[in-house]
């Protein structure tokens, strides 16, 4: 049986025993009810201290793991799995300090065409060709866009690969004709 369900049932049973003791003061079975209530309370404490503390420890470890600063390669690997070779050079990187509060993960990097093709094939991106003038307005609505995140520096022939997961989450990869200078924005609100 699931420990959470057992714990909930024991708490409910203990509350019922407490109500019975409160509203039936002249009962002949009062000592039995006190013993039964004590056993339920003791069982709740034991279950919570063993199973509850394990769950609490796991949740706390997960929170600490998720809020510690990550390196550019760690974040890249989380987004696109492990790179096939070491042809990635990170120029700039800005992680979400607090996921769901900070808007995006921002990256500027150089990458080999083989690795770029690999990450584009991981998901069903919608590919769009942009001119430099279009890219100036791209992602303008994000207030925390770093000053260095300027895909228009790539020049004409800019390609944008974008996938929208839902209204709050999307991922964009922008690169030029030579496909080695790449800008990445992973929006997760």
N, C-alpha and C positions, 0 to 999 in steps of 0.2 A: 504494500500500500504506500502511496505517496506520503512522505512525512508532512508535507504542508497540509494535506487533507486531514491527516490524523491529528495534527496540532490544532487545526480549526475545530474539529469535532470535540476534542478534549476541552478547549476553551469554552465552547458553547455548553458542554455538559457541566463544567464547573460553574458557569454563570447560572444555569438552571438550579444546581444544588444550592448556590448562594441565595437565589430567590426563594427557594423552598424553605431554607432555614429562616430567612427574614420574615416570610409571611405565614409560616406554620410553627409558631414558637412552642406550642404545647404538644408536640408530637412525641410519641413514645420511642420512635426510631431515631431520635436526634443524635445519639452517640454514633450510630451506624452511618448517618448522613455526614457527620463531621469527619469520620474516618475515610469515607468514600471521597469526600471533597478534598481532604488532605492528600490522598493517593493521586487524585487527578491533578492537583496542583503540583505535586512532586514530579509526576510524569511529564507535565508541561515544561517544568524547569529543566529536567534532564534532557528531554528532546530538543528544547531550544538551545541549551548549552552545548550539545554535541553537534547536531545537524545545523542549527541556526548559526553557530559561530563559524563552521566550515563555509557556509554560503556567504556570510559576511566577509570572511577573509578573502575568498575568491573574488567577490565584487570589489573590495577595496584594492586588491592587487590589479584587477583589470582597469580600474579608474586611474591608479597611479601609472600603469603602463601606457594608457591612452593619453594622459596629459603631460608626460615627460617630452621634452624637445626631441624631435627626430632629425636625423641627418637627411640631406637631399636624396641620397641613394636609398635610404630606408623608405622614404615617402614615394619615390619613383617605383620602387619594388612593390609597395602596397597598391599603387595604382595600376601598374602594368606588368606585374610579375618580374622575376629576375631577368636583367638584360642578357642577351645572348653572348655578348663580348664586352670588352671594356672600351668601347668607342664613344662613351658618353663623357662630356665635360660640362659640368654645371657652371654657368656664368653667374646667374642670380637665382635665389630661392627664397620663398617666403611661405612658411607653413601656417596652417590655422593654429593659433594659440589655444583657443577654446572652440572645438568643433561645435557646430550648430549655432554658435554666436558669431565667430569670424566667418566671413563669407567664403573665402576661397583659398586654395593652394595655388601659388603662382610659381612658375619656373621659366627660366630662360636657359637654354642649353645648346650645345652643339652635339650632333649625333650622326652616326653613319646611316646611309640610306637603307641598309639592310635592317637595322634596328627600328627605324621609323616605319618601315613596311610591317614589321612584326607587331608593333603596338597598334597600328591602324587596323590590322586584321583581327585584333582581339575582340573588338566590339563592332557593332553595325553603325559606324559613323556616317553621317550625311556630309558629303563633300561639296564645298562651294568655293568657287574662284572669286577672289576679291581684288579690287584695285586698292592702291595706297590710300586714296581718299575715303574709301569705305572703311578701311581698318582704323582710321583715326577715331571714328565714332563707335567702334566695336567695344563692347563692355564698358561704355562710358558711365553707365548707371551704378557701377560698383564703386562705392566710396573708398574702399580700402585698397584700390588698385595701386600697386607700387609705381613710383615714378619711372623706374627702369623698364617696366612692362610695356614696351612700345613695338608691337609687331610691324608697324609701318616702316621701321628701320630696315626691314628685310627687302623692301622695294616692291616693284610691280611683279605680278605673277604670284601673289600671295594665295595660298590654299588654306582653307579653314575646314577641318574635320570636326564635326560637332555631334554629340549624342545627348539627348534629353532623357533622363531617367524618369523624372516627374517634375512638377512645377517648382520644386526646390533644389533639384540636383541635376547638374549637367556637366559635361566635360568638353573642352575645346582644345584642339591642337592646331596651331598655325605654323606654317612653314613656307619657304620660298621655293623657287624653281630648282635650286641646287639641293634642296631638301636636307641641308645639314644644320641650318640655324632654325631652332624650334622654340616656340612659345607655347606654354601649356597653362590652362586655367581649369581647375577642378572646383566647381561651385557645389557646395553642400551646406545648405541652410537648415 
